[in-house]
C-alpha cells in the first residue's frame, strides 16, 4: 500500500490526517490502519498542537470499513485475533492522542469506518454523511474498540440497539442522540464546516488542551474518581505555572496605581 493513501499536514497548530483511497471508498486495509496509528503516535510528540483532524478524501465516504478483499484471507482464530488486536492498538493511538481528535465525516462511515469515527473525540459531519454499525450484516461484531465507544457515547440500550439493528443513521438523527457533534449545511463546503468547529479550539493554548484531554481520557478509561481528580490536579499545576497563564492573567488583573 502506498504511503500516499495517508496524507498528513500540520497547519496552524492542527494535525490533519486524510485517508486517500477514494477509488476503494477509503476502505481500511491493514496497512492503512497501521499507518494511521503510526501517524498519530509520531505526532503525539508535537507539543504545539491543539487538535487533530482525521477525515476521508472525496465527498462520498469517510471510511467504508475493513478492506473485505484483503481481510478475506484471514480465516483462522489466531489471524482474526491478531488483526483485531493490532487494529485496536492503532485506533488507541487516536484515543490516547494528547489533544482532541475530530473525525471529519466528509461522507458515510459504516462498519469499521464507524468504529474509526467513534475512536475520535468529536464527530463533525457533512450534511449527507450517514453512520452505521452494520457489522451484523456480515455476521460479525465490532472488533476495533467501537462497541465500547458507542455505548459510552449514546448509552447502553441505544448503543446495543444500533448494533443489533445495523441502522444507518442520517446526520440529523446522529446529531440528536449525541453521536455527531456538528453537521454542516448542504451548501457549505466541508472544509468550512471543519474550520468553523475548530475556530474556538484554535484560540486555546496547547497545555490547556492537553489538560482537558487528559481528564477526558481518564474518564474514558473508567478510572476511579480519585484517579481522575489526581490527573486533573497534575495537569492544572502544569498550566498554572506556565508563562501563558500569567501573560493572560496580567491582561485581566487590575493595574496597581501609585
Backbone bond lengths (Angstrom), bond angles and torsions (degrees), N, CA, C in turn:
res aa  C-N    CA-C-N  psi(-1)  N-CA   C-N-CA  omega(-1)  CA-C   N-CA-C  phi
1 X - - - 1.464 - - 1.526 109.01 -
2 X 1.317 116.88 131.31 1.456 121.43 -178.14 1.517 110.96 -72.66
3 X 1.341 115.24 144.02 1.463 119.95 176.95 1.521 111.19 -63.18
4 X 1.353 116.81 -17.74 1.450 120.32 179.52 1.528 112.09 -68.65
5 X 1.321 116.74 -9.61 1.458 119.34 177.13 1.528 112.01 -78.00
6 X 1.319 117.23 -11.10 1.464 121.94 171.96 1.527 107.17 -125.33
7 X 1.324 116.10 114.98 1.462 121.73 -179.44 1.520 108.88 -105.02
8 X 1.315 116.60 135.77 1.467 120.38 179.66 1.517 110.64 -129.33
9 X 1.305 114.62 146.70 1.468 121.68 178.07 1.521 107.91 -155.35
10 X 1.314 116.59 140.96 1.463 121.17 172.11 1.519 107.77 -113.14
11 X 1.331 115.53 123.74 1.458 120.26 -176.23 1.524 109.70 -141.32
12 X 1.319 115.39 124.02 1.466 121.32 176.65 1.526 111.27 50.87
13 X 1.354 115.38 48.69 1.467 124.31 173.44 1.531 113.61 70.59
14 X 1.319 116.98 18.97 1.465 121.39 177.05 1.526 109.28 -126.11
15 X 1.333 116.07 132.48 1.462 122.11 175.22 1.522 108.63 -87.38
16 X 1.338 116.55 127.06 1.459 122.08 176.79 1.527 108.88 -111.96
17 X 1.319 116.83 123.96 1.463 122.81 178.22 1.528 107.57 -122.82
18 X 1.331 116.27 126.52 1.465 121.00 -177.09 1.519 110.72 -123.05
19 X 1.330 116.16 128.28 1.469 121.49 172.06 1.520 106.70 -81.26
20 X 1.316 116.41 114.14 1.461 121.55 -170.52 1.535 110.40 -113.41
21 X 1.314 114.49 72.69 1.462 120.54 -179.57 1.528 108.92 -139.06
22 X 1.310 114.62 54.22 1.463 121.36 -172.36 1.519 111.88 -57.23
23 X 1.336 116.68 -39.28 1.472 120.40 -176.55 1.523 112.60 -63.92
24 X 1.325 117.09 -19.95 1.469 122.59 177.78 1.528 111.07 -113.16
25 X 1.323 116.23 22.19 1.471 121.86 -179.50 1.531 111.64 56.55
26 X 1.334 114.82 33.88 1.474 121.73 179.79 1.530 111.96 54.71
27 X 1.341 115.31 38.05 1.464 120.54 178.05 1.524 109.84 -62.42
28 X 1.318 115.51 146.12 1.460 121.53 -172.80 1.521 110.98 -92.99
29 X 1.320 115.77 86.21 1.460 120.69 171.69 1.526 108.75 -67.57
30 X 1.316 116.29 157.82 1.466 120.42 -178.76 1.521 111.08 -57.14
31 X 1.334 116.68 -41.95 1.463 119.77 -179.04 1.522 111.58 -65.18
32 X 1.328 117.38 -34.06 1.461 120.99 178.25 1.526 110.26 -69.54
33 X 1.317 116.52 -42.78 1.466 120.08 177.09 1.523 110.37 -59.63
34 X 1.335 116.12 -45.08 1.468 120.34 178.87 1.525 110.97 -60.92
35 X 1.334 116.26 -42.03 1.463 120.54 -177.94 1.526 111.20 -66.80
36 X 1.323 116.64 -37.19 1.465 119.78 175.98 1.524 110.22 -60.10
37 X 1.327 116.10 -46.59 1.461 119.81 178.79 1.511 112.45 -61.16
38 X 1.327 116.65 -45.34 1.462 120.85 -179.66 1.524 111.02 -63.20
39 X 1.322 116.65 -38.53 1.466 120.86 -179.49 1.524 111.23 -62.83
40 X 1.318 116.93 -46.40 1.465 119.66 -178.83 1.523 112.01 -72.09
41 X 1.325 117.31 -34.27 1.470 118.89 177.29 1.524 110.67 -64.85
42 X 1.323 117.08 -41.33 1.463 120.54 -179.86 1.528 111.14 -67.74
43 X 1.330 116.79 -42.18 1.466 120.60 -176.95 1.520 112.34 -71.96
44 X 1.319 117.71 -18.46 1.469 120.74 -179.72 1.520 112.16 -60.27
45 X 1.321 116.86 -20.55 1.464 121.22 -179.07 1.528 112.48 -78.35
46 X 1.327 116.97 -14.11 1.467 121.58 -177.27 1.528 109.56 -80.38
47 X 1.307 117.01 104.30 1.466 121.44 -175.65 1.524 113.20 -81.93
48 X 1.333 117.49 2.79 1.462 120.06 176.96 1.527 112.18 -90.90
49 X 1.325 117.76 -10.45 1.460 121.01 -175.19 1.526 111.77 -75.00
50 X 1.337 115.13 146.00 1.464 120.52 172.65 1.528 111.57 -113.62
51 X 1.341 117.40 -14.13 1.466 120.33 -178.90 1.519 109.76 -166.75
52 X 1.324 114.60 166.71 1.457 122.17 172.06 1.518 108.94 -130.29
53 X 1.318 116.24 154.26 1.468 122.25 176.40 1.521 108.00 -129.58
54 X 1.317 116.93 128.91 1.461 122.77 174.81 1.515 107.69 -119.29
55 X 1.314 116.89 122.79 1.457 120.41 -177.28 1.522 109.92 -143.19
56 X 1.313 115.61 171.41 1.448 121.16 174.39 1.512 110.30 -102.78
57 X 1.321 116.02 156.02 1.458 120.46 175.32 1.531 109.46 -79.91
58 X 1.317 115.77 157.58 1.454 120.14 179.65 1.516 112.41 82.93
59 X 1.328 115.32 -168.14 1.461 120.66 -175.95 1.527 113.74 -119.73
60 X 1.344 117.48 -8.30 1.462 119.45 -172.49 1.522 114.16 -96.63
61 X 1.348 116.66 -38.18 1.464 118.94 -169.26 1.518 111.95 -137.45
62 X 1.328 116.00 128.80 1.467 121.42 169.04 1.520 108.31 -71.97
63 X 1.322 116.46 -58.45 1.465 122.70 173.28 1.520 107.51 -161.55
64 X 1.331 115.18 129.97 1.464 120.45 -174.73 1.514 112.71 -84.93
65 X 1.314 117.61 4.09 1.457 120.84 -177.28 1.507 110.78 103.81
66 X 1.318 116.46 -164.87 1.453 120.73 -179.33 1.515 111.99 -66.05
67 X 1.323 115.82 152.82 1.465 121.80 176.64 1.531 107.55 -76.84
68 X 1.333 116.42 99.75 1.463 120.71 -171.48 1.522 112.84 -63.85
69 X 1.327 117.64 -34.75 1.467 119.54 179.29 1.523 110.63 -63.26
70 X 1.315 116.49 -40.17 1.456 120.18 179.44 1.528 110.84 -73.39
71 X 1.318 116.45 -45.17 1.459 120.37 -175.13 1.525 112.87 -72.06
72 X 1.335 116.77 -17.14 1.464 119.60 179.39 1.522 112.44 -62.64
73 X 1.325 116.54 -19.61 1.460 120.13 179.20 1.517 113.65 -79.26
74 X 1.326 117.13 -8.39 1.467 120.84 179.90 1.524 108.40 -93.49
75 X 1.318 116.88 104.05 1.462 120.32 -172.27 1.526 114.39 -113.27
76 X 1.321 117.33 -18.70 1.461 118.96 -175.21 1.523 111.28 -96.23
77 X 1.317 115.36 161.52 1.464 120.61 178.01 1.520 110.86 -60.96
78 X 1.327 116.61 -40.14 1.466 120.78 -179.63 1.519 111.03 -63.33
79 X 1.335 116.73 -43.68 1.466 120.78 -179.95 1.528 111.09 -65.69
80 X 1.318 116.50 -42.44 1.464 120.09 -179.73 1.525 111.25 -65.14
81 X 1.324 115.78 -40.85 1.460 119.96 -179.78 1.523 111.20 -65.10
82 X 1.323 116.96 -43.09 1.472 120.60 179.53 1.522 110.63 -63.15
83 X 1.334 116.40 -43.70 1.460 119.73 179.41 1.519 110.98 -60.05
84 X 1.332 116.87 -45.30 1.463 120.61 -178.53 1.525 111.56 -65.14
85 X 1.324 116.69 -43.08 1.467 120.84 -178.90 1.524 110.98 -66.17
86 X 1.341 116.59 -43.30 1.469 120.19 -179.43 1.526 111.22 -65.66
87 X 1.323 116.76 -42.71 1.464 120.11 179.87 1.523 110.88 -66.09
88 X 1.328 115.68 -39.54 1.468 119.54 178.65 1.528 110.37 -62.96
89 X 1.328 116.41 -37.84 1.465 120.13 177.77 1.524 110.78 -64.50
90 X 1.334 116.79 -38.72 1.465 120.31 177.80 1.523 110.61 -65.26
91 X 1.329 117.01 -44.14 1.460 120.48 178.79 1.526 110.95 -66.86
92 X 1.331 116.30 -30.35 1.468 119.43 177.23 1.523 111.83 -64.77
93 X 1.332 117.08 -25.45 1.464 119.80 175.80 1.524 110.32 -64.55
94 X 1.331 116.74 -28.74 1.464 121.39 174.61 1.525 109.63 -77.20
95 X 1.329 115.48 -48.12 1.469 119.62 -179.72 1.527 111.10 -58.43
96 X 1.329 116.77 -38.37 1.465 121.82 -175.88 1.522 113.25 -91.62
97 X 1.331 117.83 2.06 1.466 120.16 -179.65 1.525 108.26 -57.90
98 X 1.326 118.76 137.18 1.469 120.51 -169.50 1.522 115.92 -71.63
99 X 1.326 117.48 -9.43 1.465 120.66 173.40 1.531 107.84 -129.27
100 X 1.327 118.28 161.96 1.464 120.26 -175.96 1.529 112.98 -59.84
101 X 1.331 115.08 143.71 1.463 122.33 176.42 1.525 108.41 -114.99
102 X 1.317 115.43 130.28 1.459 122.39 178.96 1.520 108.77 -101.68
103 X 1.321 117.17 125.95 1.460 120.87 170.23 1.518 107.12 -83.47
104 X 1.314 116.84 115.78 1.452 121.63 177.51 1.516 109.17 -92.50
105 X 1.318 116.44 97.27 1.462 120.43 -176.60 1.521 109.41 -82.98
106 X 1.324 114.40 86.41 1.454 121.67 177.47 1.519 111.47 -68.16
107 X 1.336 116.00 -18.09 1.459 122.83 -179.92 1.516 109.05 -160.56
108 X 1.316 115.75 -161.02 1.460 121.37 -172.86 1.527 113.10 -67.65
109 X 1.326 114.91 149.01 1.466 122.43 176.31 1.519 107.69 -129.62
110 X 1.325 116.48 109.11 1.455 121.28 -177.00 1.516 110.80 -123.69
111 X 1.330 116.79 147.17 1.457 121.18 175.32 1.515 111.75 59.61
112 X 1.335 115.44 -123.53 1.458 120.21 178.37 1.514 112.52 -61.14
113 X 1.338 117.20 -27.33 1.459 120.28 175.76 1.514 111.89 -66.43
114 X 1.338 116.48 -36.10 1.465 120.48 175.31 1.524 110.42 -67.69
115 X 1.338 116.63 -37.18 1.466 119.86 176.85 1.527 110.53 -64.00
116 X 1.326 116.19 -39.26 1.464 119.73 177.43 1.524 110.07 -63.23
117 X 1.327 116.54 -41.89 1.467 120.36 -178.84 1.522 111.81 -61.89
118 X 1.341 117.22 -42.42 1.468 118.89 -176.74 1.527 112.46 -81.92
119 X 1.332 117.52 -7.41 1.468 118.91 172.05 1.522 110.88 -72.82
120 X 1.334 116.01 -19.68 1.465 121.31 178.42 1.530 109.73 -81.89
121 X 1.315 115.74 166.99 1.466 120.86 -177.32 1.519 112.72 -80.28
122 X 1.324 116.53 -34.25 1.459 122.11 179.49 1.522 108.73 -133.20
123 X 1.344 115.12 157.70 1.451 121.11 175.33 1.525 108.22 -129.75
124 X 1.320 115.35 117.74 1.458 122.34 177.76 1.523 106.64 -114.85
125 X 1.325 116.88 123.03 1.459 120.62 -169.00 1.521 112.57 -118.72
126 X 1.326 114.56 148.33 1.455 120.88 169.15 1.526 108.70 -69.79
127 X 1.322 116.24 162.09 1.465 121.26 -173.11 1.524 113.30 -62.88
128 X 1.336 117.24 -19.10 1.468 120.92 -177.19 1.528 112.99 -108.20
129 X 1.335 118.26 2.16 1.467 122.03 -169.53 1.530 111.95 -81.78
130 X 1.321 116.30 112.00 1.465 121.87 176.95 1.528 110.05 -93.42
131 X 1.324 115.56 161.89 1.460 120.83 177.21 1.525 108.80 -138.97
132 X 1.335 115.63 140.07 1.457 118.80 -179.02 1.515 112.44 -155.68
133 X 1.311 115.53 135.45 1.465 121.47 173.94 1.529 106.85 -92.30
134 X 1.329 114.63 84.56 1.467 121.98 -169.22 1.528 112.41 -100.17
135 X 1.325 117.47 16.31 1.464 120.84 -176.51 1.529 112.21 -55.00
136 X 1.328 117.51 -35.41 1.456 121.43 -178.35 1.514 113.56 -61.45
137 X 1.330 117.97 -23.12 1.463 120.75 179.66 1.526 111.81 -67.58
138 X 1.325 115.74 -20.51 1.462 120.93 174.88 1.531 110.65 -107.53
139 X 1.319 115.76 19.96 1.467 121.66 -179.02 1.524 111.20 56.66
140 X 1.334 115.01 41.16 1.462 121.85 179.74 1.522 110.13 -120.50
141 X 1.317 115.33 179.62 1.463 122.80 175.09 1.523 108.19 -129.88
142 X 1.315 116.65 168.56 1.460 119.11 172.84 1.525 108.53 -62.82
143 X 1.345 115.76 149.22 1.471 119.02 -173.01 1.511 114.09 -135.86
144 X 1.334 117.30 -20.07 1.459 120.56 -167.64 1.527 112.41 -111.57
145 X 1.333 116.53 25.25 1.461 120.83 179.42 1.507 113.86 92.64
146 X 1.335 117.07 -0.99 1.452 120.20 -176.46 1.513 114.55 -71.62
147 X 1.335 117.20 -28.48 1.457 119.59 178.39 1.520 112.35 -62.24
148 X 1.326 118.26 -56.05 1.469 119.71 176.66 1.526 113.01 -58.63
149 X 1.342 116.97 -38.85 1.466 119.91 179.21 1.524 110.74 -61.58
150 X 1.330 116.34 -44.64 1.465 120.48 -179.51 1.522 111.04 -61.94
151 X 1.324 117.01 -44.56 1.466 120.70 179.75 1.524 111.26 -61.93
152 X 1.335 116.40 -38.16 1.466 120.13 177.61 1.523 111.24 -64.01
153 X 1.322 116.33 -36.88 1.460 120.77 -174.10 1.526 113.08 -77.52
154 X 1.323 117.32 -42.62 1.468 119.35 -171.01 1.524 113.31 -118.28
155 X 1.332 117.60 -0.71 1.457 120.43 -179.57 1.519 112.09 96.93
156 X 1.329 115.57 157.19 1.461 120.22 -172.37 1.528 112.51 -63.58
157 X 1.325 117.74 -50.95 1.465 120.22 -174.50 1.524 111.56 -65.72
158 X 1.333 116.41 -46.59 1.462 119.35 -178.62 1.522 110.89 -66.44
159 X 1.333 116.75 -41.31 1.457 119.67 178.91 1.515 111.91 -63.09
160 X 1.321 116.46 -43.04 1.464 120.40 178.18 1.521 110.46 -62.52
161 X 1.326 116.83 -39.46 1.461 119.83 178.93 1.527 111.54 -64.45
162 X 1.331 116.89 -41.86 1.464 119.83 -179.86 1.519 111.40 -63.65
163 X 1.334 116.85 -38.91 1.462 119.34 177.56 1.523 110.95 -71.58
164 X 1.325 117.20 -37.89 1.464 121.55 -175.89 1.522 112.45 -70.93
165 X 1.325 116.96 -33.16 1.467 120.47 -178.07 1.518 113.01 -93.71
166 X 1.343 117.24 -22.09 1.458 119.98 -175.47 1.513 112.49 67.80
167 X 1.326 116.26 23.26 1.463 120.78 -177.26 1.526 111.13 -62.51
168 X 1.334 115.17 136.47 1.460 120.95 175.66 1.527 107.97 -97.79
169 X 1.309 115.90 110.68 1.458 121.33 -173.67 1.520 111.59 -82.62
170 X 1.326 115.88 135.95 1.457 119.46 171.87 1.525 108.46 -76.93
171 X 1.336 117.43 162.36 1.470 120.18 -175.00 1.525 114.12 -57.83
172 X 1.329 117.35 -38.84 1.465 119.59 -178.10 1.527 111.01 -63.49
173 X 1.323 116.55 -41.68 1.460 120.19 179.76 1.522 111.09 -69.16
174 X 1.338 116.14 -42.54 1.466 120.17 179.09 1.523 110.98 -61.34
175 X 1.323 116.49 -36.90 1.465 120.68 177.75 1.527 110.37 -69.05
176 X 1.306 116.48 -41.25 1.467 121.32 -177.42 1.526 112.07 -62.50
177 X 1.329 117.85 -37.40 1.470 120.25 -176.81 1.525 112.49 -92.30
178 X 1.332 117.20 2.04 1.455 120.62 175.99 1.511 115.05 88.74
179 X 1.332 117.01 8.83 1.460 119.52 177.72 1.529 110.53 -78.04
180 X 1.333 117.09 -34.48 1.461 122.60 171.72 1.528 108.12 -103.98
181 X 1.328 114.83 147.87 1.462 120.50 177.40 1.519 112.55 -100.27
182 X 1.320 116.92 -21.82 1.461 121.54 177.71 1.522 108.13 -161.15
183 X 1.332 115.65 149.01 1.464 122.09 177.61 1.520 107.78 -132.61
184 X 1.323 116.16 131.88 1.452 120.68 -179.22 1.520 112.23 -76.38
185 X 1.325 115.24 166.94 1.455 121.46 174.52 1.526 109.59 -81.61
186 X 1.326 116.04 152.86 1.465 120.36 -176.09 1.525 112.20 -58.08
187 X 1.321 116.97 -37.98 1.461 120.37 -176.85 1.525 113.17 -88.61
188 X 1.317 116.80 -1.41 1.465 121.27 -175.38 1.522 110.92 -88.96
189 X 1.340 118.79 126.59 1.465 119.80 174.25 1.528 109.87 -57.04
190 X 1.338 116.63 137.51 1.460 119.23 -173.31 1.521 112.14 -63.61
191 X 1.320 117.45 -33.09 1.464 119.80 177.14 1.527 110.59 -57.72
192 X 1.322 116.83 -37.70 1.464 120.50 179.15 1.531 111.10 -68.73
193 X 1.325 116.74 -35.06 1.464 120.42 176.58 1.523 110.41 -61.78
194 X 1.326 115.38 -46.23 1.464 120.64 179.35 1.526 110.61 -62.48
195 X 1.320 115.99 -48.52 1.465 119.68 -176.58 1.521 111.45 -65.67
196 X 1.322 117.36 -33.56 1.459 119.87 176.47 1.518 111.87 -64.24
197 X 1.332 116.51 -39.31 1.462 120.43 177.61 1.523 110.71 -68.19
198 X 1.328 116.21 -35.75 1.464 121.24 -178.18 1.524 113.40 -74.69
199 X 1.321 117.37 -24.29 1.469 121.11 -169.55 1.528 113.78 -50.66
200 X 1.332 120.34 -51.41 1.473 118.49 179.78 1.521 113.33 -69.30
201 X 1.331 117.34 -27.78 1.463 120.51 178.73 1.521 110.32 -68.95
202 X 1.326 116.61 -38.00 1.470 120.68 179.94 1.529 111.74 -60.47
203 X 1.316 117.59 -24.07 1.464 120.81 -178.41 1.527 112.13 -76.58
204 X 1.335 116.70 -14.12 1.458 120.73 -178.08 1.530 110.88 -82.89
205 X 1.317 115.72 161.23 1.459 121.45 176.02 1.533 109.40 -88.16
206 X 1.342 116.81 148.45 1.470 119.75 -178.38 1.521 113.68 -54.97
207 X 1.334 116.99 -40.58 1.463 118.47 -176.95 1.530 111.57 -67.95
208 X 1.323 117.25 -31.06 1.467 119.66 175.81 1.526 110.67 -68.28
209 X 1.338 116.30 -43.51 1.459 119.59 179.98 1.520 111.26 -64.95
210 X 1.330 116.75 -36.43 1.469 119.86 177.04 1.531 110.60 -65.81
211 X 1.312 116.36 -37.00 1.465 119.95 178.81 1.526 110.94 -66.51
212 X 1.326 116.29 -46.40 1.462 119.79 179.37 1.529 110.96 -60.48
213 X 1.342 115.73 -42.61 1.472 119.59 -178.05 1.527 110.82 -68.59
214 X 1.323 117.47 -35.89 1.466 120.29 -179.57 1.528 111.06 -62.14
215 X 1.322 116.65 -42.70 1.465 120.09 178.26 1.528 110.13 -67.44
216 X 1.334 115.72 -41.24 1.464 119.95 178.12 1.522 111.38 -61.47
217 X 1.333 116.76 -42.17 1.465 120.77 178.78 1.524 111.24 -63.16
218 X 1.323 116.37 -39.54 1.459 120.48 178.95 1.529 110.50 -61.60
219 X 1.311 115.68 -41.99 1.465 120.52 177.37 1.523 110.57 -64.92
220 X 1.318 116.36 -41.79 1.472 120.97 -179.17 1.525 111.50 -63.35
221 X 1.315 116.34 -35.98 1.465 120.89 179.46 1.524 112.35 -73.55
222 X 1.328 116.99 -13.32 1.456 119.88 -177.76 1.509 113.16 82.09
223 X 1.345 116.50 24.70 1.463 119.74 179.05 1.531 110.72 -61.11
224 X 1.311 115.26 152.70 1.461 120.33 174.30 1.529 109.74 -62.63
225 X 1.316 116.37 153.89 1.466 120.58 -177.59 1.527 111.77 -58.05
226 X 1.321 117.02 -38.77 1.468 119.47 179.53 1.526 110.88 -63.13
227 X 1.329 117.13 -38.38 1.463 120.62 178.29 1.523 110.55 -66.70
228 X 1.329 116.32 -40.40 1.460 120.15 177.54 1.523 110.74 -61.90
229 X 1.320 116.50 -41.57 1.459 120.16 -179.31 1.522 111.49 -67.65
230 X 1.321 116.70 -34.71 1.464 119.95 177.07 1.525 110.62 -64.84
231 X 1.326 116.27 -42.14 1.462 120.19 177.34 1.519 110.04 -63.91
232 X 1.326 116.33 -42.57 1.464 120.59 179.00 1.527 110.94 -59.10
233 X 1.319 116.89 -45.44 1.462 120.79 179.76 1.519 111.18 -62.87
234 X 1.321 116.26 -45.58 1.463 120.92 -179.82 1.525 111.16 -58.46
235 X 1.329 116.65 -46.52 1.463 120.50 -178.27 1.528 111.01 -70.71
236 X 1.343 116.72 -35.20 1.462 120.00 177.27 1.520 111.01 -60.47
237 X 1.327 116.67 -45.32 1.466 120.70 -178.77 1.525 110.25 -59.53
238 X 1.322 116.70 -40.45 1.465 120.10 179.50 1.523 111.16 -62.46
239 X 1.333 116.54 -39.70 1.462 118.69 178.88 1.527 111.30 -73.22
240 X 1.337 116.63 -34.88 1.465 120.58 -176.88 1.524 112.03 -63.23
241 X 1.312 117.31 -42.13 1.463 120.39 -175.66 1.525 112.28 -86.65
242 X 1.313 117.59 -3.07 1.463 120.70 -178.31 1.530 110.25 -74.48
243 X 1.311 116.09 143.88 1.467 120.85 -179.88 1.525 112.30 -57.44
244 X 1.333 117.25 -34.26 1.463 120.08 -178.44 1.529 111.48 -60.25
245 X 1.322 116.36 -36.42 1.468 119.45 178.93 1.520 110.55 -64.03
246 X 1.320 116.53 -45.97 1.459 119.45 -175.61 1.520 111.99 -72.92
247 X 1.312 116.80 -30.52 1.467 119.24 174.23 1.529 110.13 -65.54
248 X 1.346 116.01 -41.42 1.464 119.67 178.07 1.522 111.04 -68.05
249 X 1.338 116.39 -38.63 1.467 120.37 -178.87 1.521 111.51 -64.93
250 X 1.324 116.41 -38.53 1.463 120.32 -178.56 1.526 112.02 -62.61
251 X 1.334 115.86 -24.96 1.463 119.51 -179.10 1.525 112.04 -75.91
252 X 1.336 116.39 -20.66 1.467 119.19 -177.51 1.527 112.85 -112.73
253 X 1.341 116.76 -16.33 1.459 119.31 178.01 1.523 110.11 -71.51
254 X 1.330 117.99 142.00 1.469 119.75 179.12 1.526 110.92 -64.66
255 X 1.311 115.52 140.37 1.459 120.71 179.27 1.524 109.67 -78.97
256 X 1.314 115.77 131.32 1.465 120.02 179.77 1.523 109.94 -71.35
257 X 1.309 115.52 136.21 1.456 120.86 177.33 1.524 109.39 -105.05
258 X 1.233 114.94 148.50 1.454 117.35 176.52 1.451 112.00 135.73
